[in-house]
Amino acid sequence: MMDTKIFIEKFYEKYGNRNDKPVLFFSPGRVNLIGEHTDYNGGFVFPCALNYGTYLLIRKIKTNTLKFSTINFNDDTETEIKGLFINSSKRWINYPLGVINEFIKKGIKLSGLEFLYYGDVPNGAGLSSSASIEMVTAVALNELFHAAFDTLELVKMSQKAENEFVGMNCGIMDQFAVGFGKKDHAIFLNCDTLFYENVPIVLTDCSLIITNTNKRRGLTDSKYNERRSECDKAVELLQLYRPIRNLSELNLGEINILEKYIKDPVIRKRAKHVITENGRVVEAVRVLKDNNILRFGELMNQSHDSLKYDYEVTGIELDTLVYEGRKLPGVIGTRMTGAGFGGCTISIIKKAESAKFMTTLSAAYQKKTGLVPDFYQPEISNGAGRIEL
């Protein structure tokens, strides 16, 4: 957790003028408990917000200059507000600049600002550090300039910033979870209709453990967009079966029609994953409400297997963590989370076995991959908002 006194001191060291106080905002990262690569297919997801995230100190200034800085690394930028910004690099400031563009497009007149960010979500780990940066920027601008956009509008604006400015064709799950998170609850979200339900997470003698492979992957450089196009192709082929807008309009009872209408085995496997994963999410929410955590864990395991064999987005690092982890005592369920190709796993572990799980898995993972994993034991947090100083 950020020490706010130290953070504020860093702000004054950077920008001076101790007479004009900055305002502090926080936006969580997120982890998806089950329901992967279904969001952009109009399906079901089940994420929760984390107590890891992005902190932002922000202050209005009288010039027309935007000043960006982060204490995570040395990369400061100043730019003038002259109209819409253009993405000319792959730097981190594209996330806030994309959000600023969305406010400008909606006619919100912005003045100069000083930004200081700090994030304790590991970048590139699949815990939505990008959505966290976008949403903390959006809620801050919304309050400071009295824009009066509701949370859903800020979520949509942040997603649009990532799609159109950053160039990552993500679904809405990340920004939605970051915006609508509720302490000790996960969000059962229909990504097509945006209908959602907050479901209590009661783990009793179990806990969540996130394991970071520490294999960096940039989503824009991964096969994420390729998977999206493969799903679009599947929808196109299935139009001969019945008119559908996305794969999630098909249910488990229609799995058998895939072989008839999709001759390409790769495209067929992609569609199979989406349809079966939606079924797993629906069942997972139901069994969680019945306090059947063992079945929930089984569904997590099935989800990872489908992501490995049907969607093919795991890799040796994620698979090592999952399949070595399943051998250990106290493991209820474990799976990759996020886009894949690196990033993190999410596991439900008996609390009494947590320490042994981390020690043993770390040794097995290092032996097989040469990488050292990081472990996080998160709490489930509220969504983005202001922190009173």
Secondary structure, 3 states (H helix, E strand, C coil): CCCHHHHHHHHHHHHCCCCCCCEEEEEEEEEECCCCCCHHHCCEECEEEEEEEEEEEEEECCCCEEEEEECCCCCCEEEECCCCCCCCCCCCCHHHHHHHHHHHHCCCCCCCEEEEEEECCCCCCCCCHHHHHHHHHHHHHHHHCCCCCCHHHHHHHHHHHHHHHHCCCCCCHHHHHHHHCCCCEEEEEECCCCCEEEEECCCCCEEEEEEECCCCCCHHHCCHHHHHHHHHHHHHHHCCCCCCCCHHHCCHHHHHHHHHHCCCHHHHHHHHHHHHHHHHHHHHHHHHHCCCHHHHHHHHHHHHHHHHHCCCCCCHHHHHHHHHHCCCCCEEEEEEECCCCCCEEEEEEEHHHHHHHHHHHHHHHHHHHCCCCEEECCCECCCCEEECC
